[in-house]
Amino acid sequence: MTPENLLAVRESSKKNIRNDVKKLVGQIARMDSRSVKENASIRDDLGIDSLAAMEILASIEKRLGIIIDEAKAFDVVTVEDLLDLVMQSLKRKNNC
């Protein structure tokens, strides 16, 4: 596989992961995942409380086979923050 093809596969995988996370957030928020914007506040815009946020994290961990640092999870405010945390956790998993 050429470096260009490998990069394309990685970018496609990132997009799929981002879509999966947004889908999970949408399910918990009871809204269409296409309506989940990356700059949306998880609590204020989507109405997700702390218990539902923990449900999202547990679902992501199970689906992707990762462990999300709970201390860092408290810093998550927006969907983008959550996506970044998930990508960091995946990177940490793949480097081990």
Phi and psi restraints in degrees (value plus and minus 20) as a CYANA .aco file:
   2 THR   PHI     -94.2   -54.2
   2 THR   PSI     137.8   177.8
   3 PRO   PHI     -77.3   -37.3
   3 PRO   PSI     -55.0   -15.0
   4 GLU   PHI     -86.2   -46.2
   4 GLU   PSI     -62.2   -22.2
   5 ASN   PHI     -86.0   -46.0
   5 ASN   PSI     -61.0   -21.0
   6 LEU   PHI     -81.8   -41.8
   6 LEU   PSI     -62.6   -22.6
   7 LEU   PHI     -82.5   -42.5
   7 LEU   PSI     -61.5   -21.5
   8 ALA   PHI     -83.0   -43.0
   8 ALA   PSI     -60.3   -20.3
   9 VAL   PHI     -84.6   -44.6
   9 VAL   PSI     -64.1   -24.1
  10 ARG   PHI     -81.9   -41.9
  10 ARG   PSI     -63.9   -23.9
  11 GLU   PHI     -84.5   -44.5
  11 GLU   PSI     -59.4   -19.4
  12 SER   PHI     -83.7   -43.7
  12 SER   PSI     -62.3   -22.3
  13 SER   PHI     -82.9   -42.9
  13 SER   PSI     -62.8   -22.8
  14 LYS   PHI     -80.0   -40.0
  14 LYS   PSI     -62.8   -22.8
  15 LYS   PHI     -84.2   -44.2
  15 LYS   PSI     -62.5   -22.5
  16 ASN   PHI     -82.9   -42.9
  16 ASN   PSI     -62.1   -22.1
  17 ILE   PHI     -83.4   -43.4
  17 ILE   PSI     -65.4   -25.4
  18 ARG   PHI     -79.7   -39.7
  18 ARG   PSI     -62.7   -22.7
  19 ASN   PHI     -85.6   -45.6
  19 ASN   PSI     -59.9   -19.9
  20 ASP   PHI     -82.3   -42.3
  20 ASP   PSI     -64.0   -24.0
  21 VAL   PHI     -84.2   -44.2
  21 VAL   PSI     -64.8   -24.8
  22 LYS   PHI     -83.2   -43.2
  22 LYS   PSI     -54.5   -14.5
  23 LYS   PHI     -85.4   -45.4
  23 LYS   PSI     -64.2   -24.2
  24 LEU   PHI     -82.2   -42.2
  24 LEU   PSI     -63.7   -23.7
  25 VAL   PHI     -81.0   -41.0
  25 VAL   PSI     -63.6   -23.6
  26 GLY   PHI     -81.5   -41.5
  26 GLY   PSI     -60.8   -20.8
  27 GLN   PHI     -82.0   -42.0
  27 GLN   PSI     -65.6   -25.6
  28 ILE   PHI     -87.2   -47.2
  28 ILE   PSI     -59.0   -19.0
  29 ALA   PHI    -100.8   -60.8
  29 ALA   PSI     -24.1    15.9
  30 ARG   PHI      37.7    77.7
  30 ARG   PSI      32.0    72.0
  31 MET   PHI    -165.2  -125.2
  31 MET   PSI     142.1   182.1
  32 ASP   PHI     -85.7   -45.7
  32 ASP   PSI     112.7   152.7
  33 SER   PHI     -80.3   -40.3
  33 SER   PSI     -45.0    -5.0
  34 ARG   PHI     -89.1   -49.1
  34 ARG   PSI     -37.5     2.5
  35 SER   PHI    -109.0   -69.0
  35 SER   PSI     -28.3    11.7
  36 VAL   PHI    -101.3   -61.3
  36 VAL   PSI      86.6   126.6
  37 LYS   PHI    -111.4   -71.4
  37 LYS   PSI     124.7   164.7
  38 GLU   PHI     -86.1   -46.1
  38 GLU   PSI     -46.2    -6.2
  39 ASN   PHI    -110.7   -70.7
  39 ASN   PSI     -15.3    24.7
  40 ALA   PHI     -92.7   -52.7
  40 ALA   PSI     117.9   157.9
  41 SER   PHI     -93.1   -53.1
  41 SER   PSI     108.5   148.5
  42 ILE   PHI     -82.1   -42.1
  42 ILE   PSI     -62.2   -22.2
  43 ARG   PHI    -102.4   -62.4
  43 ARG   PSI     -73.5   -33.5
  44 ASP   PHI     -96.0   -56.0
  44 ASP   PSI     -63.4   -23.4
  45 ASP   PHI    -105.8   -65.8
  45 ASP   PSI     -55.8   -15.8
  46 LEU   PHI    -121.0   -81.0
  46 LEU   PSI     -30.3     9.7
  47 GLY   PHI      50.0    90.0
  47 GLY   PSI       7.5    47.5
  48 ILE   PHI    -112.0   -72.0
  48 ILE   PSI     101.7   141.7
  49 ASP   PHI    -105.0   -65.0
  49 ASP   PSI     159.0   199.0
  50 SER   PHI     -84.8   -44.8
  50 SER   PSI     -55.6   -15.6
  51 LEU   PHI     -86.4   -46.4
  51 LEU   PSI     -63.9   -23.9
  52 ALA   PHI     -85.8   -45.8
  52 ALA   PSI     -55.5   -15.5
  53 ALA   PHI     -83.1   -43.1
  53 ALA   PSI     -60.2   -20.2
  54 MET   PHI     -86.4   -46.4
  54 MET   PSI     -54.3   -14.3
  55 GLU   PHI     -83.9   -43.9
  55 GLU   PSI     -60.5   -20.5
  56 ILE   PHI     -82.0   -42.0
  56 ILE   PSI     -68.2   -28.2
  57 LEU   PHI     -80.3   -40.3
  57 LEU   PSI     -64.3   -24.3
  58 ALA   PHI     -83.1   -43.1
  58 ALA   PSI     -59.9   -19.9
  59 SER   PHI     -84.9   -44.9
  59 SER   PSI     -61.6   -21.6
  60 ILE   PHI     -84.9   -44.9
  60 ILE   PSI     -65.6   -25.6
  61 GLU   PHI     -78.8   -38.8
  61 GLU   PSI     -64.7   -24.7
  62 LYS   PHI     -86.3   -46.3
  62 LYS   PSI     -65.8   -25.8
  63 ARG   PHI     -85.8   -45.8
  63 ARG   PSI     -59.9   -19.9
  64 LEU   PHI    -119.9   -79.9
  64 LEU   PSI     -25.7    14.3
  65 GLY   PHI      46.5    86.5
  65 GLY   PSI      19.2    59.2
  66 ILE   PHI    -142.0  -102.0
  66 ILE   PSI     148.3   188.3
  67 ILE   PHI    -139.3   -99.3
  67 ILE   PSI     103.1   143.1
  68 ILE   PHI    -116.3   -76.3
  68 ILE   PSI     109.0   149.0
  69 ASP   PHI     -83.0   -43.0
  69 ASP   PSI      93.9   133.9
  70 GLU   PHI     -83.0   -43.0
  70 GLU   PSI     -54.1   -14.1
  71 ALA   PHI     -82.9   -42.9
  71 ALA   PSI     -60.9   -20.9
  72 LYS   PHI     -92.0   -52.0
  72 LYS   PSI     -48.2    -8.2
  73 ALA   PHI     -83.5   -43.5
  73 ALA   PSI     -48.5    -8.5
  74 PHE   PHI     -87.8   -47.8
  74 PHE   PSI     -39.9     0.1
  75 ASP   PHI    -105.4   -65.4
  75 ASP   PSI     -27.3    12.7
  76 VAL   PHI     -92.7   -52.7
  76 VAL   PSI     104.6   144.6
  77 VAL   PHI    -136.9   -96.9
  77 VAL   PSI     -65.1   -25.1
  78 THR   PHI    -129.8   -89.8
  78 THR   PSI     148.5   188.5
  79 VAL   PHI     -80.9   -40.9
  79 VAL   PSI     -58.4   -18.4
  80 GLU   PHI     -80.4   -40.4
  80 GLU   PSI     -62.1   -22.1
  81 ASP   PHI     -79.2   -39.2
  81 ASP   PSI     -62.5   -22.5
  82 LEU   PHI     -83.8   -43.8
  82 LEU   PSI     -65.1   -25.1
  83 LEU   PHI     -81.1   -41.1
  83 LEU   PSI     -62.1   -22.1
  84 ASP   PHI     -82.1   -42.1
  84 ASP   PSI     -62.6   -22.6
  85 LEU   PHI     -84.0   -44.0
  85 LEU   PSI     -61.2   -21.2
  86 VAL   PHI     -82.7   -42.7
  86 VAL   PSI     -65.4   -25.4
  87 MET   PHI     -84.3   -44.3
  87 MET   PSI     -58.6   -18.6
  88 GLN   PHI     -82.8   -42.8
  88 GLN   PSI     -61.8   -21.8
  89 SER   PHI     -85.7   -45.7
  89 SER   PSI     -59.6   -19.6
  90 LEU   PHI     -85.6   -45.6
  90 LEU   PSI     -60.5   -20.5
  91 LYS   PHI     -83.8   -43.8
  91 LYS   PSI     -62.7   -22.7
  92 ARG   PHI     -82.7   -42.7
  92 ARG   PSI     -61.2   -21.2
  93 LYS   PHI     -82.7   -42.7
  93 LYS   PSI     -63.7   -23.7
  94 ASN   PHI     -92.9   -52.9
  94 ASN   PSI     -41.5    -1.5
  95 ASN   PHI    -104.8   -64.8
  95 ASN   PSI     -33.0     7.0
